[in-house]
Amino acid sequence: MKNSATTSPFSIKSIQRIYGSTFTEGNQVTLVWKDRESFQGIFEAVGKARELICLQFYIFRNDETGRELADILKLRAKEGVTVCLIYDHFGSLFTPEAFWQELREAGVHIRASRPFAWTTPVLYMHRDHRKLIIIDRIQAFTGGLNIANEYRGYYRLIKGSGWRDTGIFLKGPIVKRLLDEFRKSWEIWKGDPIEPRPDVVMPEQGVPVLPIFASSAKGRRKMRKLLYYSINSSQKSIYLTTAYFTPSRRMVHILEAAVSRGVDVKLLLPGVSDISAAHFAGRAFFSRLLKAGIEIYTYNGVILHAKTSVFDEIWSIIGSANLDFRSLRRNDEGNVGIMDSSFGKQMTEIFYDDLTRSQKITLEQWHKRPFHEKLREYFFALFRRRL
C-alpha cells in the first residue's frame, strides 16, 4: 500500500500534533467484515499461538462461540502458552463463574475489569468496551465484535448471518504498542507481570498505524479532539458507521458545517438495534441532520454493530468506540487509525457495499413517521447521556 498523505489535508504530522502520540510505520493490515471470516481468522490465529495470547473483551459469553474459543485457550495453556484474559465485569455479567473457573484450572490467567465496588458504585457506569487480541507479540486483532453467538451468526441449531461488524488484523511494530496497552490494563487489575521478550523484527513495508486507546478522562478528551479535528479537516467526504449514535450538540454542529463547505457526509446506522432506548434517542437528531444535507442510511436485515470512520478516503479509524456519550465520555475504548489511501479506498468500497443493503432516509419520509415514534425519540433523548 502506498501512503499518499502528502496529497491530502490529512497528514501524519497533523494527526500526531492533534492527538499527542506517534504513528508506527511499516505494518501489514487485513480488514475483516464478514462474521464467519472474522471468527475463523481469530480461532485459527489463537490456535497457532506458541508463546503468548492476550485477550480483552467487553462481552465473553459461555455460548457455543465462547466455549469454542475457551477450548482453544485451555488447550494452548495446557501446552505451555501464557494466556491472559480480561473481560468487562458488567458486559460479561451473565457468564457464570464456573466458566471462568474451568479456564483458570486449565492455566488461563483471568482478570475482570471495572468490577462493582460498594465504595464507588458510580464507577460501575464506566465500562471497559475494548476488544483486543495479541498473539505471540507478532499479530493483533481489534474491532467491534465480542465473543458471542450473535456476532458470529451461530444460533444453536441454525447458522445464520451474524451481526454486521468490522475488525482488523495487524502485523508489524504496532503489535508491540498494542501489547503495551494491554499490559497497562493487566497491571491495573492486578495481573501477574507479562514476561518481556526481545522485540520481533518485522518487514518495514506497510502502512502507518496510530493506536487510539482511551482509559481515562484525559484519553477520552484526546479521542474526542481527534474525532472533531478529522471532521473539521475533511474536504471531500466523511463516511461514518456506528452502532449507537447519540451525538453531542458540538458534533451535530461540525457535521452541519462540513456539509456547508461542500463535504459529502454520509451516516450509516442500524435499522434495528439491541438497545432500543439508545436507538430512539439517536433518531431524535435525524430531522436536523437531514435538513442540513447529511445523508442517513439504516442497515437492513441483521443488526449493524460496526464502528468505523473514513475521512477523504485516506484517514480511517476502526475499533470499539461508538458515536455516543458513553463511548466518548465514559467507556474505556480501543481503536486504530490508518493513514493510507489504498486502505481508505477499501474502507470506502465496503461502506458503499453496506449502503446497497441499507435504506436511505429522506426528510419527507421522516416527517411522516408515526407520532408514537416521535414521542419515544423525544423521551429517550432526555436520557441520552445515561444510555
Secondary structure, 3 states (H helix, E strand, C coil): CCCCHHHCCCCHHHHHHHHCCCCEEEEEEEEECCHHHHHHHHHHHHHCCCCEEEEEECCECCCHHHHHHHHHHHHHHHCCCEEEEEEECCCCCCCCHHHHHHHHHCCCEEEEECCCCCCCHHHHHCCECCCEEEECCCEEEEECCCECHHHHCEECCEECCCCECCEEEEECCHHHHHHHHHHHHHHHCCCCCCCCCCCCCCCCCCEEEEEEEECCHHHHHHHHHHHHHHHHHCCCEEEEECCCECCCHHHHHHHHHHHHCCCEEEEEEECCCCCHHHHHHHHCCHHHHHHHCCEEEEECCCCECCCEEEECCCEEEEECCCECHHHHHCCEEEEEEEECHHHHHHHHHHHHHHHCCEEEECHHHHHCCCHHHHHHHHHHHCCHHHC
